[in-house]
Amino acid sequence: MENSKINYDYSYNYCKKIAVSHYENFPVGSLLIPKNKRKYIYSIYAFARYADDIADSDIFSEKEKLEKLNELENELNKIESDDLSKLIFGTENIFIALYDTIKTLNIPVTEFRNLLIAFKQDSVKSDYRKFGELISYSEYSANPIGHIVLYVFGYNPESDKEAFESSDKICTALQLTNFWQDVSEDLKINRVYIPEEVMAENNYSYNLLSSKTENENFINILKFLISKTRKLFEEGKGILNLVKGRLRLELKATIAGGEAILKKIEEINYRVLSQRVSLGNIDKLKLFHKIIL
C-alpha cells in the first residue's frame, strides 16, 4: 500500500463511526473539541476501543488476548517505520487514520505502546494488592491519553512539562474515579481494583466483596479511596492555568464530570455494590453552565 494513494478521509470516517457509537468518559464527540481536531480524536479512540475490547473479551483466552495485542503493537511498529503494507485485516482503517494522526501531530508512538501495556495487564491481572499498583497502572492506562490530547492541541513535554505533569494527576484521578464508579460492573468480569491491603486494613475481604456486602467497613474503604482521588484532582487542577481556549474548557468539563461522579457516590453513602452512579442529561447541563461561568 503506497502512502500517497491512501484514502485518509474514508479511514477517519470509519473511526468516527466507532467513536460516536460508544459512550465513554473520553472527548470523542465533545463540541468543545474544535472541528478540525475531532478526526484525530476519533482515530485515537478507535485504536483504544479496539484494544480494550480485546482485553475485556470473554471469548478469547489470556494467551489469545496477548497474541492479538502483540499484533496491534506490530502495527504500531509499522507506523513508526512508515510502512503501511500488510496491515491486519479489519484494523487497516484504524491504523491508517492513526498513522496520519501520529505523523501530522508528531505524537510519539510510545504513548500508544504504553496503552497496550495496560491492556495486556488487564488481560492477565484481575486484582491489586497495594494502592500504589493502581497509580502505576494508571501511568499506562490513563496518563498516555492525557499526553496524546495535549499533543493534539499543540503542546509538548519539552516546553509544557508542567502541563503534562498536571495532566497525569487528572488522568490518574479519572481512572480511579472510574474504578469506584464501576466496582459492581468489574466484579462481573472478575476484576477487583479495590486494593487487598486497603480491604485488610478495614477488616474486609474479597469474599465479602463478592457477596456485595456494604457494611461500615466497606463504606470506610470507599471514603478513603475517594479522599485520595479528590486529592489528585486538586493537585492536577493547575493545568487549567497552563492551557488555553477550547482545551481549557474541555479539561474543566472533564474534571467537573469526574468530581460529580465522586459526589454522587457520596450521596448514595458509598453503596456502589448495589447502585451504579452516572451523569444524566440534567447533570450534564449543570456542568455545562458551571464550566462557562
SULURBEL-V320743 format. One record per backbone hydrogen bond with DSSP energy under -0.5 kcal/mol. CO is the residue of the C=O (numbers start at 0). NH is the residue of the N-H. Records with the same first field share a line. If there is no record, write none. Layout:
CO = NH ; NH
This chain:
1 = 4
2 = 5
5 = 7
6 = 10
7 = 11
8 = 12
9 = 13
10 = 14
11 = 15
12 = 16
13 = 17
14 = 18
15 = 19
16 = 20
18 = 21
21 = 23
23 = 25
25 = 27
29 = 32
31 = 33
33 = 36 ; 37
34 = 37 ; 38
36 = 39 ; 40
37 = 41
38 = 42
39 = 43
40 = 44
41 = 45
42 = 46
43 = 47
44 = 48
45 = 49
46 = 50
47 = 51
48 = 52
49 = 53
50 = 54
51 = 55
52 = 56
53 = 56
60 = 64
61 = 65
62 = 66
63 = 67
64 = 68
65 = 69
66 = 70
67 = 71
68 = 72
69 = 73
70 = 74
71 = 75
72 = 76
73 = 77
74 = 78
75 = 79
76 = 80
77 = 82
78 = 81
81 = 83
83 = 86
87 = 90 ; 91
90 = 94
91 = 95
92 = 96
93 = 97
94 = 98
95 = 99
96 = 100
97 = 101
98 = 102
99 = 103
100 = 104
101 = 105 ; 106
107 = 110 ; 111
108 = 111 ; 112
109 = 113
110 = 114
111 = 115
112 = 116
113 = 117
114 = 118
115 = 119
116 = 120
117 = 121
118 = 122
119 = 123
120 = 123 ; 124
125 = 191
127 = 195
128 = 196
129 = 132 ; 133
130 = 133 ; 134
131 = 135
132 = 136
133 = 137
134 = 138
136 = 139 ; 140
137 = 141 ; 142
141 = 144 ; 145
142 = 146
143 = 147
144 = 148
145 = 149
146 = 150
147 = 151
148 = 152
149 = 154
150 = 153
155 = 159
159 = 163
160 = 164
161 = 165
162 = 166
163 = 167
164 = 168
165 = 169
166 = 170
167 = 171
168 = 172
169 = 173
170 = 174
171 = 175
172 = 176
173 = 177
174 = 178
175 = 179
176 = 180
177 = 181
179 = 182
181 = 185
182 = 186
183 = 187
184 = 187 ; 188
185 = 188 ; 190
186 = 189
191 = 127
192 = 194
194 = 198
195 = 199
196 = 200
197 = 201
198 = 201 ; 203
199 = 202
204 = 208
205 = 209
206 = 210
207 = 212
208 = 211
211 = 213
212 = 214
214 = 218
215 = 219
216 = 220
217 = 221
218 = 222
219 = 223
220 = 224
221 = 225
222 = 226
223 = 227
224 = 228
225 = 229
226 = 230
227 = 231
228 = 232
229 = 233
230 = 234
231 = 235
232 = 236
233 = 236
235 = 238
236 = 239
237 = 240
238 = 241 ; 242
243 = 246 ; 247
244 = 248
245 = 249
246 = 250
247 = 251
248 = 252
249 = 253
250 = 254
251 = 255
252 = 256
253 = 257
254 = 258
255 = 259
256 = 260
257 = 261
258 = 262
259 = 263
260 = 264
261 = 265
262 = 266
263 = 267
264 = 269
265 = 268
267 = 270
269 = 271
270 = 273 ; 274
271 = 183
274 = 276
277 = 279
279 = 283
280 = 284
281 = 285
282 = 286
283 = 287
284 = 288
285 = 289
286 = 290
287 = 291
288 = 292
289 = 292
